[in-house]
């Protein structure tokens, strides 16, 4: 967690994420990379552009610079090394590319979620980043004056392809000193007896030394609702979940539980790419 990237559009949701990132940076001695993506891609502006194109682009550059200056002057960022970055390619892959460029360990971003027809057609910005990122993404909902994680739900089917994500989740739990609640959700269409489910979880975690955990088998109508309802029951501080990062037509038909939880959860969610 030595390098944290925070995408910003200078909205309230983005600043909520930045405040959490600042708390993490102070605790772990991290640097913050604050990324803004311009709406007007400057690569399209060249000698053949219309006379009005360059002034318009410079206006937005200057506006972004002013907003950065205001944001960087906030008290909660004092003592933290912050790198401000402007990208001229307004795409979600730019966020992941920037992480690779600067060897970022964690993305922290704000979200207000999405619902109804909006969700069906475009989803939330956070969901799009979760879908494309191979770096853990911490999604913040609302303001957290004191961001602490004591109860950390790690939801999984506890199959072998999730093992790397569990290792990453352990690192997150240890960094916060949190207890991990290992959650398997049973549904009518994919049901295991309690004994079978517990046996699968024990086999899954046996190669790890992490001991501060509890095992939970929870029955619900869907995996997503089970994760959200269980997290509410124990008043979880953070939900951790794996995501396959499906894209395109495959995502439209198959969906992703991780992305749905990001959209619908009122609690912070951290996702790990399988």
C-alpha positions in Angstrom: 0.0 0.0 0.0 3.0 2.3 -0.6 1.4 3.9 -3.7 -2.3 4.8 -3.9 -4.1 6.1 -6.9 -7.2 8.2 -6.6 -9.1 9.1 -9.8 -10.8 12.4 -9.4 -13.4 14.4 -11.2 -13.3 16.9 -8.3 -16.8 15.7 -7.2 -17.9 15.1 -3.6 -17.6 11.4 -4.1 -14.1 11.7 -5.4 -13.1 13.8 -2.4 -14.6 11.3 0.0 -12.2 8.7 -1.6 -9.3 11.1 -1.3 -9.9 11.6 2.4 -9.8 7.9 3.0 -6.7 7.6 0.8 -5.1 10.3 2.9 -5.8 8.4 6.1 -4.3 5.3 4.6 -1.3 7.2 3.4 -0.6 8.7 6.8 -0.9 5.3 8.4 1.3 3.4 6.0 3.7 6.2 4.8 2.2 6.0 1.3 2.3 8.3 -1.7 -0.9 9.4 -3.5 -1.3 9.7 -7.2 -4.2 12.0 -7.9 -5.5 11.4 -11.5 -7.8 13.6 -13.5 -8.9 12.7 -17.0 -9.8 15.6 -19.3 -13.1 15.4 -21.2 -11.3 16.9 -24.3 -8.6 14.6 -25.6 -5.6 16.9 -26.5 -4.2 14.4 -28.9 -6.8 15.5 -31.4 -5.5 19.0 -31.3 -2.7 19.6 -33.9 -1.8 22.1 -36.6 -4.9 21.1 -38.6 -7.3 21.8 -35.8 -9.8 24.6 -36.0 -8.6 27.9 -34.5 -11.0 27.5 -31.6 -9.9 24.0 -30.5 -6.6 25.0 -28.8 -8.1 27.8 -26.7 -10.9 25.5 -25.5 -8.4 22.8 -24.6 -6.2 25.3 -22.7 -9.2 26.5 -20.8 -10.0 23.0 -19.5 -6.3 22.5 -18.7 -6.2 25.7 -16.7 -9.4 24.8 -15.0 -8.1 21.4 -13.9 -4.9 23.1 -12.7 -6.9 25.5 -10.5 -9.0 22.7 -9.1 -5.8 20.7 -8.3 -4.3 23.7 -6.5 -7.5 24.0 -4.4 -7.6 20.3 -3.6 -3.9 20.0 -2.7 -4.2 22.9 -0.2 -6.6 20.8 1.9 -5.5 20.2 5.5 -6.0 16.5 5.4 -3.3 16.2 2.7 -0.6 18.0 4.7 2.5 15.9 5.2 1.6 13.5 2.3 3.5 13.3 -1.0 0.8 13.8 -3.7 1.5 13.6 -7.4 -1.1 15.3 -9.6 -1.6 13.8 -13.0 -3.8 14.9 -15.9 -4.4 12.3 -18.7 -5.7 13.4 -22.0 -7.4 10.1 -22.8 -10.8 9.9 -21.1 -11.1 6.1 -20.8 -11.2 3.8 -17.9 -8.2 1.8 -19.1 -6.1 5.0 -18.5 -6.6 4.5 -14.8 -5.1 1.0 -14.9 -2.4 2.1 -17.3 -1.4 4.9 -14.9 -1.2 2.4 -12.1 1.2 0.2 -14.1 3.3 3.2 -15.1 3.8 4.2 -11.4 3.7 0.8 -9.8 0.6 1.6 -7.8 -0.6 -1.0 -5.2 -4.2 0.2 -4.6 -6.9 2.3 -6.3 -9.2 4.2 -4.0 -12.3 5.8 -5.7 -15.6 7.2 -4.7 -19.0 6.0 -6.0 -22.6 6.7 -5.5 -23.5 3.5 -7.4 -26.1 3.1 -10.2 -29.5 1.6 -10.4 -32.4 0.9 -12.8 -31.9 1.6 -16.5 -28.8 3.7 -15.9 -27.1 0.6 -14.4 -28.3 -1.6 -17.2 -26.8 0.5 -19.9 -23.7 2.2 -18.4 -23.2 1.1 -14.8 -21.2 3.2 -12.4 -17.7 4.6 -13.0 -16.4 2.5 -10.1 -17.9 -0.7 -11.6 -16.1 0.0 -14.9 -12.8 0.4 -13.1 -13.4 -2.8 -11.1 -14.1 -4.6 -14.4 -10.8 -3.6 -16.0 -8.4 -3.4 -13.0 -5.9 -6.1 -12.1 -5.0 -4.0 -9.0 -7.2 -4.0 -5.9 -9.9 -1.3 -6.0 -11.3 0.1 -2.8 -14.7 1.8 -3.5 -15.8 4.3 -0.9 -19.5 5.3 -0.4 -20.0 8.5 1.6 -17.6 10.3 3.9 -15.5 8.5 6.5 -14.0 10.8 9.1 -12.1 8.0 10.7 -11.7 5.0 8.3 -11.2 1.9 10.5 -11.8 -1.7 9.5 -12.4 -4.1 12.4 -14.9 -6.4 10.7 -13.9 -7.4 7.2 -16.2 -9.7 5.2 -14.4 -11.8 2.6 -17.1 -13.4 0.4 -16.1 -16.2 -1.9 -17.1 -19.6 -3.3 -13.7 -20.8 -1.9 -12.6 -22.5 -5.1 -9.0 -22.7 -6.2 -9.1 -19.9 -8.7 -9.8 -17.5 -5.7 -6.6 -18.3 -3.7 -4.5 -15.4 -4.9 -7.3 -13.0 -4.1 -7.5 -14.5 -0.6 -3.8 -13.8 -0.1 -4.4 -10.2 -1.0 -7.4 -10.0 1.3 -5.2 -11.3 4.2 -2.7 -8.5 3.5 -5.6 -5.9 3.7 -6.9 -7.5 6.9 -3.5 -7.4 8.5 -2.9 -3.8 7.5 -6.0 -2.8 9.4 -5.7 -5.3 12.2 -9.2 -6.6 11.2 -10.9 -9.8 11.9 -11.8 -11.6 8.6 -15.3 -13.0 8.3 -15.1 -15.8 5.6 -18.5 -15.9 4.0 -20.0 -18.5 1.7 -23.5 -17.8 0.5 -25.8 -20.7 -0.2 -28.6 -20.3 -2.7 -31.3 -22.8 -3.8 -29.6 -23.2 -7.2 -26.2 -23.8 -5.8 -26.6 -25.4 -2.4 -24.1 -27.1 -0.1 -24.7 -28.6 3.3 -23.1 -26.8 6.2 -20.6 -29.7 6.6 -19.7 -29.6 2.9 -19.3 -25.8 2.8 -17.2 -25.7 6.0 -15.0 -28.5 4.6 -14.4 -26.6 1.4 -13.5 -23.4 3.3 -11.1 -25.2 5.6 -9.4 -26.9 2.6 -9.1 -23.5 0.9 -7.4 -21.7 3.8 -5.2 -24.5 5.2 -2.1 -23.3 3.5 -2.2 -19.9 5.1 -1.1 -18.9 8.6 -3.7 -16.2 9.1 -5.8 -17.1 12.2 -8.0 -14.1 13.0 -11.1 -15.3 11.1 -14.5 -16.7 11.5 -16.4 -19.0 9.1 -20.0 -18.2 8.1 -22.5 -20.1 5.9 -25.4 -17.9 4.9 -28.6 -18.8 3.1 -30.2 -16.2 0.8 -32.1 -15.8 -2.5 -28.9 -14.7 -4.4 -25.2 -14.5 -3.7 -25.3 -10.7 -3.9 -28.2 -10.3 -1.5 -26.5 -12.8 0.9 -23.3 -10.7 0.9 -25.1 -7.5 1.5 -27.5 -8.9 4.1 -24.8 -10.7 6.1 -22.6 -7.6 6.0 -25.5 -5.6 7.4 -26.2 -8.2 10.1 -22.6 -8.0 11.5 -22.3 -4.2 10.7 -19.2 -4.9 8.6 -16.7 -2.1 8.0 -15.5 -3.5 4.6 -16.6 -6.1 2.1 -14.0 -7.9 0.1 -14.8 -9.9 -3.0 -13.2 -11.3 -6.1 -14.2 -10.3 -9.6 -13.7 -12.0 -12.9 -13.7 -8.7 -14.7 -15.9 -9.8 -17.5 -16.2 -7.4 -20.4 -18.3 -6.8 -23.4 -21.1 -9.1 -24.4 -20.0 -11.7 -21.9 -20.5 -9.2 -19.0 -23.9 -8.2 -20.3 -25.2 -11.7 -20.2 -23.2 -13.2 -17.3 -22.7 -10.2 -15.0 -20.3 -10.2 -12.1 -21.3 -10.5 -8.5 -18.3 -8.3 -7.5 -19.4 -5.5 -9.7 -23.1 -5.8 -8.6 -22.0 -5.6 -4.9 -19.9 -2.5 -5.7 -23.0 -0.8 -7.3 -25.5 -1.8 -4.6 -23.5 -1.8 -1.3 -23.7 1.1 1.1 -20.5 0.0 2.7 -17.0 0.2 1.4 -16.0 -2.6 -1.0 -12.6 -3.8 -2.0 -12.3 -6.0 -5.1 -9.6 -8.4 -6.1 -9.2 -9.5 -9.7 -9.1 -13.3 -10.3 
